[in-house]
Amino acid sequence: MLVDRPHFVADYFDPSTMLSLHARQSITDAEFITVLPPFVDATRRRARVHSLVFSDGGAPSLTQRRRLFDALGEHRRVVRNAVVTDVSSVRFVIGAMSLVVETVQVFSPDQMSQAMDYLGYTIRERRDALEQLALVAQKVPPGRFFAFDRAAEKLKLSR
């Protein structure tokens, strides 16, 4: 794992897919600085980059999002962000943001198929993503990240 804290986990499936699990607590600046450079680097080397986020309410701060936006520059167009959450405040913020930023959409944990469609995963990428999510499900104990737990249950990932 790139970052493994009680409230935040981040890693890559491959060079083009970043996975983030957020508890209720938001990501710290130190954690954000750890994940920012590899993510920005991936956007400069790849034709498309996926960001799959499971959130129980935690998220990057406004300052962190601005830093990301500035760091990505024109490369931000290669990123597709799927945020999976049941938290109404997160759904509202991401829903509003998606009206301006066309590369981010919000999904419930029951909509994993739609999230993968939105990310533009090929059949092989879906299979690879499911395999990686299964590995994460085995490493992250149930109850640590509720949105991920619900999605894992929907995807029938063993825990």
C-alpha positions in Angstrom: 0.0 0.0 0.0 1.2 3.5 -0.8 -0.6 4.8 2.3 -2.1 2.7 5.0 -3.6 4.6 8.0 -6.6 3.7 10.1 -8.7 6.4 8.3 -7.1 6.4 4.8 -5.7 3.7 2.5 -4.3 4.5 -1.0 -2.7 2.2 -3.6 -2.5 1.6 -7.3 -4.0 -1.4 -9.2 -1.5 -0.6 -12.0 0.1 2.6 -13.2 -3.3 3.9 -14.3 -5.7 3.2 -11.5 -5.5 4.7 -8.0 -7.6 3.3 -5.3 -8.5 5.4 -2.2 -10.5 4.3 0.9 -11.5 7.1 3.2 -13.1 6.7 6.6 -15.0 9.7 8.1 -11.8 11.5 9.0 -10.3 13.5 6.1 -6.9 12.9 4.6 -4.0 14.9 6.2 -1.6 17.1 4.3 1.2 14.6 4.9 -0.9 11.7 3.4 -2.0 13.9 0.5 1.7 14.8 -0.3 2.5 11.0 -0.4 -0.2 10.2 -3.0 0.0 13.4 -5.1 3.3 12.9 -7.0 2.7 9.3 -8.2 -0.8 10.3 -9.3 0.4 13.4 -11.2 3.2 11.4 -12.8 0.7 8.8 -14.0 -1.4 11.5 -15.7 1.6 12.6 -17.6 2.6 9.1 -18.8 -0.8 7.6 -19.5 -3.6 8.4 -22.0 -6.2 7.9 -19.2 -6.0 7.5 -15.5 -8.7 6.1 -13.2 -9.4 7.1 -9.6 -11.7 4.9 -7.7 -12.6 6.3 -4.3 -14.7 4.8 -1.5 -15.6 7.4 1.1 -17.4 7.3 4.4 -17.2 11.1 4.5 -13.5 11.8 4.5 -12.0 13.6 1.5 -9.2 15.9 0.5 -9.6 19.5 1.8 -10.4 22.4 -0.6 -6.7 23.4 -0.4 -5.6 19.9 -1.2 -8.1 19.7 -4.2 -6.7 23.0 -5.5 -3.2 21.7 -5.1 -4.1 18.6 -7.1 -5.9 20.7 -9.8 -2.9 23.0 -10.2 -0.4 20.1 -10.2 -2.4 18.2 -12.9 -2.8 21.3 -15.1 -4.1 20.3 -18.6 -3.4 16.7 -17.8 -6.5 16.7 -15.5 -8.6 15.8 -18.6 -7.1 12.3 -18.7 -8.4 11.5 -15.2 -11.8 9.8 -14.5 -12.9 9.9 -10.9 -15.6 7.5 -9.5 -16.5 8.3 -5.9 -18.4 5.5 -4.2 -20.3 6.6 -1.1 -23.6 6.6 0.8 -22.9 9.8 2.7 -25.4 12.4 1.6 -23.0 15.4 2.1 -20.3 13.7 0.0 -22.9 12.8 -2.7 -24.1 16.4 -2.7 -20.6 17.9 -3.0 -19.5 15.5 -5.7 -22.8 15.8 -7.5 -22.5 19.6 -7.6 -18.8 19.3 -8.6 -19.7 17.0 -11.5 -21.8 19.8 -13.0 -18.6 21.8 -13.5 -15.9 19.0 -13.6 -17.0 16.4 -16.1 -14.4 13.9 -15.0 -15.9 13.1 -11.6 -19.1 11.2 -10.8 -20.6 9.8 -7.6 -22.1 6.3 -7.1 -23.6 4.4 -4.3 -21.9 1.1 -3.2 -24.7 -0.8 -5.0 -23.7 0.9 -8.3 -20.2 -0.6 -8.7 -21.0 -1.8 -12.2 -22.0 1.7 -13.2 -18.9 3.1 -11.6 -16.7 0.8 -13.7 -18.7 1.7 -16.8 -18.1 5.4 -16.0 -14.3 4.7 -15.6 -14.4 3.1 -19.0 -12.9 -0.2 -17.9 -12.6 -2.8 -20.6 -13.6 -6.3 -19.7 -10.0 -7.2 -18.8 -9.6 -4.0 -16.7 -12.8 -4.9 -14.9 -11.5 -8.3 -14.1 -8.2 -6.9 -13.0 -10.0 -4.3 -10.8 -12.1 -7.0 -9.2 -9.1 -9.1 -8.5 -7.3 -6.1 -6.9 -10.4 -5.1 -4.9 -10.6 -8.8 -3.6 -7.0 -8.5 -2.4 -7.8 -5.2 -0.7 -10.9 -6.8 0.9 -8.7 -9.5 2.4 -6.3 -6.9 3.9 -8.8 -4.3 5.2 -10.9 -5.7 8.0 -14.7 -5.3 7.8 -16.0 -2.2 9.6 -13.0 0.0 8.8 -14.5 1.5 5.6 -18.2 1.1 5.3 -18.6 2.2 1.7 -16.0 -0.3 0.7 -17.6 -3.0 2.8 -21.0 -2.5 1.1 -19.3 -2.5 -2.4 -17.3 -5.7 -1.4 -20.6 -7.3 -0.3 -22.3 -6.3 -3.6 -19.4 -7.7 -5.6 -19.3 -10.8 -3.4 -15.7 -10.4 -2.4 -14.6 -12.8 0.3 -13.3 -11.2 3.5 
